[in-house]
Amino acid sequence: MRLPDSPGGYLLWLPCRSPAHCVIGKLGSLTLQPGFYLYVGSALGPGGLAARLRHHLNGTGKPHWHIDHLRQRLPIRCIWLACGEDRREHRWALALARQPGIAAPLKGFGSSDCRCPAHLFHMRNPPPLTWGKRILGEGNLLEIQAAWTGIE
């Protein structure tokens, strides 16, 4: 599947099967719990969603963003994305924070450059895409399963 090179917002689904410990740079430690971690972000720079998501999928030798530290421990199972030039991650983070059964496990994760409490959330079970469209207010939200090969 070809990732869009247009700007947009994305939500990464990262499964955690058993408790673990992860150091997130200067933020400190995160005790990982079974369930799913949701990370929201925007890709508004050169290469758009394709460039940013390739970075998240492939990783780097030295972590740059908070999510890079977490990605060293957890795989990406699924990506929800929506194309457009607005900064969706702030709106999405606020919408997720208001949902029952969803918690922000580490204050400041992914949000050191904004006023959001966090851009990382945890929930026990992943909801269907229809839930995401309703909660995030995105009629054009797409789902890409990350258990694939051949991402471009």
trRosetta pair geometry for C-beta under 8 A, 3 or more apart (Angstrom, degrees):
i j d omega theta_ij theta_ji phi_ij phi_ji
1 144 6.4 -168 103 -140 155 115
1 148 6.6 12 12 140 109 167
1 150 7.2 104 12 104 53 91
1 151 6.2 -16 63 -115 79 65
1 152 7.3 -158 96 26 36 83
2 50 7.7 -22 173 -106 70 124
2 152 4.7 -30 -109 70 69 111
3 49 5.8 -138 165 115 103 96
3 50 3.9 144 99 -107 108 75
3 53 5.4 -155 -148 65 154 136
3 54 7.0 -158 40 -48 155 87
3 144 7.6 3 -100 -94 85 172
3 151 6.3 37 -32 -177 107 98
3 152 6.6 -162 13 86 78 53
4 8 6.8 51 87 0 128 141
4 48 6.4 -67 121 119 78 134
4 49 5.0 39 76 55 85 128
4 50 6.2 -146 87 -45 29 92
4 81 7.4 -178 34 126 116 141
4 83 5.7 -64 122 -84 161 121
5 47 5.9 -81 -150 -164 92 45
5 48 4.7 116 170 44 42 120
5 49 7.0 -143 -113 49 17 73
5 50 4.4 -33 -88 12 66 130
5 51 7.2 63 -135 -20 80 87
6 48 4.8 149 100 -153 13 164
6 49 6.5 7 69 8 57 105
6 83 4.7 35 95 -147 129 118
6 84 8.0 40 139 -37 117 24
7 42 7.6 18 -178 176 93 91
7 43 6.1 -165 -144 101 58 68
7 44 4.6 41 -145 -123 125 54
7 45 7.8 116 -105 15 101 25
7 48 4.7 -116 -68 -123 40 96
7 49 7.1 128 -151 -32 18 80
7 83 7.0 104 82 -159 48 69
7 84 6.8 -68 98 98 89 22
7 85 5.0 58 86 -100 139 61
8 42 7.3 -152 115 -149 30 68
8 43 6.0 3 58 55 62 94
8 48 6.5 54 10 -176 84 103
8 49 4.8 -7 47 -60 111 120
8 81 5.6 68 124 179 136 97
8 82 5.5 -171 -166 94 112 45
8 83 4.1 -71 -81 -111 128 38
8 84 5.7 77 -110 31 73 54
8 88 7.4 -4 178 10 58 132
9 40 7.0 2 -179 -171 105 91
9 41 7.1 173 -154 94 66 39
9 42 5.0 -37 -101 -100 73 73
9 43 7.6 170 -94 17 24 72
9 81 6.8 172 90 -149 48 61
9 82 5.4 -1 56 56 91 91
9 84 7.4 -21 0 58 91 92
9 86 7.7 -34 -34 88 118 72
9 87 7.3 104 -82 -170 112 31
9 88 3.0 -66 -48 54 162 127
9 89 5.6 -172 -139 -49 110 68
9 92 6.5 160 163 -18 141 140
10 40 7.3 170 91 -148 47 51
10 41 5.7 -14 61 64 88 82
10 42 7.6 155 17 -98 74 26
10 43 6.6 29 -3 -8 116 110
10 49 6.3 127 -52 -136 123 103
10 52 7.3 178 17 103 140 124
10 53 6.4 170 -105 -80 171 105
10 79 5.8 -20 -165 -170 113 103
10 80 6.7 151 -159 82 58 53
10 81 4.4 -16 -103 -100 84 88
10 82 7.8 -176 -77 22 46 60
11 38 5.8 -8 -175 -169 104 97
11 39 7.0 157 -156 77 53 44
11 40 5.1 -18 -101 -97 79 74
11 79 7.0 149 75 -160 52 53
11 80 4.2 -2 53 56 105 104
11 81 7.5 -161 22 -70 65 48
11 92 6.5 -141 -74 174 113 149
11 132 7.2 -155 51 -144 153 130
11 136 7.6 -115 -34 -86 144 153
12 37 8.0 0 104 106 91 84
12 38 7.1 156 76 -155 54 44
12 39 4.5 -7 50 55 105 99
12 41 7.6 17 -9 13 104 109
12 56 6.3 -128 -86 168 145 148
12 67 7.3 98 39 -153 150 135
12 76 5.3 -70 -161 -127 107 109
12 78 7.8 148 -161 84 44 51
12 79 5.8 -19 -104 -106 60 78
13 36 5.5 -22 -163 -169 88 124
13 37 7.7 141 -160 74 40 50
13 38 6.2 -13 -100 -101 59 72
13 76 6.9 98 68 -164 56 66
13 77 4.8 -64 104 62 102 96
13 78 4.0 11 40 56 129 91
13 79 7.2 -141 14 -69 83 33
13 80 7.5 75 -29 -11 102 91
13 126 5.8 30 -144 -108 139 136
13 146 7.8 -169 62 6 89 124
14 36 6.7 138 69 -163 45 66
14 37 4.3 -23 65 62 104 99
14 38 7.7 -169 22 -72 79 27
14 39 6.8 35 -6 -5 118 108
14 70 6.7 80 125 145 174 115
14 71 7.5 -117 -111 -97 140 61
14 74 4.1 74 173 131 117 130
14 75 6.7 164 -143 81 77 36
14 76 5.9 -49 -90 -100 78 50
14 77 6.7 154 -112 3 24 88
15 35 7.8 -140 -145 123 59 26
15 36 5.6 -36 -99 -102 56 77
15 37 8.0 -159 -72 20 11 75
15 74 6.8 -180 68 -163 42 106
15 75 6.9 -9 45 64 87 87
15 77 5.0 61 -16 -37 105 137
16 20 7.0 -133 -157 23 112 109
16 32 4.9 -148 -146 170 149 113
16 33 6.6 94 100 84 140 34
16 34 5.6 -149 105 -119 87 32
16 35 6.1 5 55 53 99 51
16 36 7.1 175 16 -93 80 25
16 37 6.3 64 -22 -18 115 101
16 74 5.8 -51 -78 -107 82 125
17 34 6.2 -2 177 -122 20 93
18 34 6.1 5 -96 -76 25 99
19 31 6.8 -7 -163 175 98 91
19 32 6.3 154 -154 87 44 70
19 33 6.1 -4 -102 -111 79 46
19 34 6.8 -58 -52 -31 61 79
20 31 7.8 167 85 -162 37 51
20 32 4.3 -3 58 53 83 122
20 73 6.1 173 116 -170 144 129
21 29 6.3 -22 -168 -163 95 112
21 30 7.5 148 -161 80 49 50
21 31 5.9 -25 -105 -109 69 62
21 32 7.0 -143 -70 12 18 87
22 29 7.1 140 78 -157 43 61
22 30 4.8 -23 68 64 95 97
22 31 8.0 171 25 -90 73 18
22 32 5.8 61 -5 -35 113 111
22 69 6.4 129 167 143 107 98
22 70 6.1 69 156 -107 157 60
22 72 7.7 149 -140 69 111 96
22 73 4.9 -92 -95 -15 124 159
23 28 7.3 -91 -146 166 70 27
23 29 5.6 -39 -101 -97 63 67
23 30 7.7 168 -96 18 16 76
23 69 6.7 -102 96 -169 55 132
24 27 4.3 -28 100 61 107 118
24 28 6.6 3 54 64 88 39
24 29 7.3 147 14 -114 82 14
24 30 5.4 51 -21 -14 119 116
24 66 5.3 28 -173 -152 113 89
24 69 4.7 156 -121 87 57 151
24 70 6.7 10 -100 -51 105 85
24 106 6.4 93 30 152 157 165
24 109 6.5 -37 171 -112 162 99
25 63 6.6 -137 -62 106 106 130
25 66 6.4 -104 21 -103 122 65
25 69 5.8 -135 -24 -49 82 144
27 30 7.8 18 109 -44 118 102
27 66 6.3 39 -10 -119 144 116
27 106 6.1 71 153 163 131 125
27 108 5.7 -173 -124 93 112 115
27 109 6.3 78 -157 -85 167 70
28 106 7.5 -169 69 -149 93 118
30 70 7.4 -18 63 -94 152 98
30 105 6.1 80 -152 124 104 117
30 106 4.9 -58 -98 -56 108 139
30 109 7.6 53 -82 -85 138 137
31 105 7.8 -131 61 -178 65 124
32 37 7.6 -62 -135 -49 97 129
32 73 6.7 -159 -42 135 156 142
32 74 7.2 177 -134 -57 148 121
33 105 7.5 -169 13 -108 108 142
33 122 6.4 69 56 -174 109 149
34 124 7.7 33 112 -135 81 71
35 122 5.7 84 91 -179 132 91
35 123 5.9 -158 170 101 126 33
35 124 4.4 -86 -116 -116 116 35
35 125 7.1 -83 -143 -43 85 37
36 77 7.6 -79 -127 34 110 136
36 122 7.1 156 83 -152 46 55
36 123 5.6 -17 62 66 94 76
36 124 7.5 40 16 126 82 10
36 125 7.1 67 2 -148 118 10
36 126 5.1 66 -23 -63 169 89
37 70 6.8 -122 118 -179 160 140
37 74 6.4 74 34 109 129 171
37 105 7.7 -65 -117 17 102 134
37 120 6.2 -12 -173 -168 105 97
37 121 7.1 150 -159 79 56 43
37 122 5.5 -28 -101 -96 65 74
38 96 6.4 -153 98 -142 140 151
38 102 7.5 -27 30 -145 135 118
38 120 7.2 151 79 -157 52 46
38 121 4.5 -17 59 63 102 97
38 122 7.4 -171 15 -77 80 24
38 123 6.8 22 -14 10 118 103
39 67 5.3 99 -170 -109 159 121
39 70 7.3 162 -64 76 141 151
39 110 6.2 160 -154 -66 96 159
39 119 6.1 52 -159 130 67 90
39 120 5.2 -12 -100 -103 79 75
39 121 7.9 -178 -73 23 37 68
40 88 7.5 -116 -178 114 114 86
40 89 4.3 152 136 -140 100 83
40 92 4.5 -178 -140 99 151 127
40 93 5.3 -149 57 -63 141 80
40 96 7.1 -170 -30 -4 134 143
40 110 7.4 134 63 131 62 149
40 119 4.9 -121 60 -166 81 92
40 121 7.9 33 -12 2 100 107
41 52 7.0 -156 119 164 128 138
41 67 7.2 -57 -51 -28 140 154
41 89 5.2 11 -123 -92 16 140
41 110 6.7 -104 -80 -164 94 127
41 119 6.5 78 -71 165 68 143
42 87 5.1 -63 -60 -136 163 67
42 88 6.1 145 -89 40 100 74
42 89 4.8 -113 -31 -13 90 113
43 47 7.7 -74 174 98 115 77
43 48 5.4 86 125 178 109 43
43 49 4.7 137 69 -89 143 45
43 51 6.9 161 -167 65 125 83
43 52 3.5 -134 -108 9 123 147
43 53 7.1 -60 -55 -28 158 78
44 48 7.6 7 -124 -118 17 62
44 85 6.5 82 -131 -150 104 65
44 87 7.1 -44 -45 -85 140 77
45 48 7.6 -166 73 -73 43 33
45 51 7.4 -85 88 79 91 138
45 52 7.6 114 48 -59 95 108
46 51 6.6 33 108 4 64 168
47 50 5.7 -109 171 75 84 89
47 51 2.6 61 123 -31 134 136
47 52 7.2 152 103 -22 104 66
48 51 6.3 112 54 18 39 96
48 52 7.2 -87 136 4 32 102
49 52 6.0 -66 -144 45 31 104
49 53 5.6 20 166 -13 71 116
49 81 5.8 80 -146 -161 144 144
49 83 7.0 -87 -20 -96 138 78
50 53 6.3 -62 -138 42 20 103
50 54 6.2 24 160 -22 61 109
50 152 7.7 -22 -147 123 119 59
51 54 5.9 -56 -148 33 26 112
51 55 6.7 29 152 -21 61 104
52 55 5.6 -53 -158 31 34 114
52 56 6.6 27 150 -14 66 104
53 56 5.5 -52 -146 39 39 110
53 57 6.0 37 154 -18 70 108
53 79 6.4 41 -135 -134 127 163
53 81 7.6 -43 -70 -77 139 143
53 151 8.0 -111 124 169 112 139
54 57 5.7 -57 -141 42 30 109
54 58 5.8 5 168 1 68 116
54 151 7.4 179 -100 121 78 118
55 58 6.6 -69 -134 49 19 93
55 59 7.7 89 172 -81 52 12
55 60 7.0 -8 -161 -41 86 104
56 59 7.7 20 -172 -68 23 52
56 67 6.5 -27 -120 130 103 132
56 71 6.4 -157 -162 -92 67 148
56 76 6.4 77 138 -58 105 148
57 76 6.1 -82 -103 36 68 142
57 146 7.0 -160 -115 -145 104 112
57 151 6.4 -63 162 75 172 157
59 68 6.7 119 -142 -147 75 82
59 71 5.5 -172 -95 124 101 127
59 72 7.0 110 -139 -79 137 66
60 63 6.8 146 70 -91 102 31
60 64 6.4 32 50 -11 151 102
60 68 6.2 -29 38 -143 101 131
63 68 3.5 160 -140 108 83 118
63 69 4.8 47 -140 -62 164 69
63 72 7.0 -73 -68 -30 118 124
64 68 5.5 96 37 -16 60 155
65 68 5.0 116 57 -10 68 99
65 110 7.2 45 171 -110 109 73
66 69 6.1 -53 -169 27 43 110
66 70 6.9 32 144 -10 71 106
66 109 5.1 177 153 -157 154 69
66 110 5.1 -119 57 -60 131 61
66 112 7.6 143 -35 -13 123 113
66 120 7.4 -110 123 -35 129 131
67 70 5.5 -57 -151 42 44 111
67 71 5.9 49 151 -27 73 106
67 110 6.2 49 -44 -87 96 110
67 120 7.7 174 -88 -80 82 113
68 71 5.6 -51 -143 34 30 116
68 72 7.1 43 153 -29 59 95
69 72 6.0 -49 -166 17 33 114
69 73 7.8 11 146 -1 59 105
70 73 6.0 -70 -165 43 43 103
70 74 5.8 -24 162 32 82 110
70 120 7.4 164 -53 -120 163 142
71 74 6.6 -79 -117 64 31 70
71 76 7.3 -10 -125 -42 99 94
75 146 7.2 175 153 116 94 131
76 79 6.6 19 170 -57 125 92
76 146 4.3 -135 113 -152 89 172
77 126 7.9 -128 91 -47 136 156
77 145 7.4 -42 160 -156 62 67
77 146 5.3 165 167 47 12 112
77 147 6.7 5 -151 -43 63 93
78 126 7.1 93 37 -157 143 160
78 143 6.2 -14 -174 -166 112 95
78 144 6.9 155 -161 81 61 49
78 145 5.6 -34 -106 -116 82 49
78 146 5.7 -133 -70 0 25 95
79 143 7.3 151 81 -155 49 47
79 144 4.6 -10 59 58 98 100
79 146 6.1 95 -18 -59 90 104
80 129 6.9 164 -110 -124 114 87
80 132 5.4 -114 -133 176 161 159
80 136 7.8 151 133 6 141 164
80 141 5.5 1 -176 -176 105 109
80 142 7.0 159 -155 79 54 43
80 143 5.6 -23 -99 -97 72 69
80 144 7.9 -179 -80 20 26 71
81 141 7.3 149 74 -153 26 62
81 142 5.4 -25 63 60 78 94
81 144 6.9 6 9 2 112 112
82 88 6.3 106 66 -67 118 169
82 136 7.9 -176 -17 130 142 132
82 138 4.6 -102 -77 -157 152 138
82 140 5.4 108 -138 90 95 89
82 141 5.1 -48 -68 -95 106 60
82 142 7.1 153 -81 11 52 77
83 140 7.1 -67 38 126 80 132
84 88 7.3 89 72 -43 111 117
87 90 5.7 39 124 6 106 107
87 91 7.8 134 106 -2 67 93
88 91 5.6 -68 -158 47 52 107
88 92 5.4 47 150 -22 86 113
88 136 7.7 41 -180 -178 117 111
88 138 7.5 35 -145 -78 141 128
89 92 5.6 -57 -138 43 31 112
89 93 6.0 37 160 -26 67 105
89 110 7.9 -116 176 148 137 119
89 116 7.7 -95 130 -21 88 163
89 119 5.9 3 175 -130 117 123
90 93 5.8 -50 -144 32 27 111
90 94 6.6 24 156 -14 60 105
90 114 6.0 -129 -94 175 111 153
90 116 5.6 -149 -129 -56 73 122
91 94 6.0 -58 -153 37 30 109
91 95 6.4 29 151 -19 65 108
91 136 7.6 97 117 -162 97 71
91 137 7.3 -70 150 47 127 126
92 95 5.6 -55 -146 37 33 112
92 96 6.2 30 157 -18 67 106
92 136 5.2 7 -115 -132 90 104
93 96 5.9 -55 -146 38 29 109
93 97 6.2 32 155 -23 63 109
93 111 7.0 104 -143 -83 167 130
93 116 4.5 31 106 -154 153 142
93 117 7.6 -179 157 48 119 71
93 118 6.9 -173 -158 89 122 49
93 119 5.2 -72 -93 -108 129 62
93 121 7.8 174 -137 -39 67 115
94 97 5.7 -54 -145 34 30 114
94 98 6.7 27 157 -19 62 107
94 116 7.0 -115 -54 -120 78 100
95 98 6.1 -63 -157 33 30 109
95 99 7.2 37 149 -35 62 103
95 135 5.4 134 158 159 120 82
95 136 5.6 153 87 -102 158 49
95 137 7.1 -150 -90 -3 154 99
96 99 5.8 -50 -158 14 39 117
96 102 5.4 -112 176 144 80 153
96 121 4.9 -117 149 -40 133 165
96 135 7.3 77 -82 149 57 128
96 136 8.0 11 -52 -83 85 87
97 102 7.1 -124 -106 107 22 112
97 104 6.2 -6 -108 -36 96 116
97 117 6.6 102 -110 45 148 122
97 118 7.8 132 -85 53 115 87
97 121 7.2 -138 -75 -95 59 124
99 102 4.4 43 80 20 104 126
99 123 8.0 -24 105 -87 125 133
99 135 6.4 7 -77 -143 130 137
101 123 5.6 59 136 -137 90 101
101 124 6.8 -75 -175 15 107 98
102 121 5.0 9 -179 177 104 127
102 122 7.0 158 -154 73 58 42
102 123 4.8 -34 -98 -72 75 107
103 121 6.7 150 77 -156 30 75
103 122 5.4 -23 64 56 83 93
103 123 7.8 146 18 -74 66 59
104 107 6.7 78 126 -84 119 53
104 109 7.4 -176 -174 36 94 110
104 117 5.6 124 82 113 172 112
104 118 3.9 141 -162 47 127 138
104 120 6.5 104 -148 81 75 64
104 121 5.6 -51 -88 -99 60 68
104 122 7.8 147 -107 10 15 81
105 109 7.5 16 72 -2 75 149
105 118 7.8 177 45 169 47 168
105 120 6.5 -63 43 116 89 107
105 121 7.6 131 -4 -143 82 25
105 122 5.0 54 -37 -14 117 127
106 109 4.3 77 87 -40 103 121
106 118 6.4 131 81 -122 56 138
106 120 6.2 7 48 71 94 130
107 117 5.8 -66 -134 -180 81 85
107 118 5.8 -114 -128 -58 32 109
108 111 5.9 -132 -151 65 36 88
108 112 5.8 49 -175 -77 94 75
108 117 7.6 -68 -49 175 42 46
108 118 6.3 -19 19 -93 17 78
109 118 4.7 32 46 -149 84 102
109 119 6.2 -125 106 49 74 68
109 120 3.9 -36 106 16 135 124
110 118 6.5 73 49 -174 92 62
110 119 3.1 -92 101 55 127 117
110 120 5.5 130 6 -32 124 88
111 114 5.2 -78 -162 60 81 93
111 115 7.7 -58 171 79 114 13
111 116 4.1 -116 -135 75 142 96
111 117 6.8 70 71 90 161 19
111 118 5.5 -147 7 -122 130 22
111 119 4.9 151 -51 -22 92 93
116 119 6.1 71 105 -62 143 77
118 121 7.2 140 105 -64 115 66
123 126 7.3 119 87 -86 115 43
123 127 7.9 -22 118 -19 155 91
127 131 3.6 -48 142 56 132 157
127 132 6.7 160 89 -41 106 77
128 131 5.4 112 61 0 65 97
128 132 7.6 -126 110 1 44 89
129 132 5.3 -53 -154 36 44 116
129 133 6.3 47 150 -23 72 100
129 141 6.6 -177 -171 109 96 113
129 143 4.7 -95 -90 -40 132 134
130 133 5.7 -48 -148 32 34 113
130 134 6.5 30 154 -15 64 106
131 134 5.9 -63 -152 40 30 108
131 135 5.8 16 159 -9 70 114
132 135 6.0 -58 -130 45 27 102
132 136 5.4 1 177 6 67 120
132 138 7.2 -31 139 53 84 110
132 141 5.5 -148 119 138 110 161
132 143 7.9 124 47 -74 151 105
133 136 6.7 -58 -120 52 15 93
133 137 7.9 74 172 -99 46 2
133 138 5.6 -106 -131 76 58 68
133 139 6.1 67 -164 -106 111 33
133 141 4.9 -153 -89 34 77 126
134 137 7.7 12 173 -70 22 42
136 141 6.4 92 75 -75 132 144
138 141 3.9 90 108 -49 119 102
144 148 7.7 -70 171 6 89 138
145 148 5.9 111 95 -34 85 101
148 151 6.2 107 93 -54 114 91
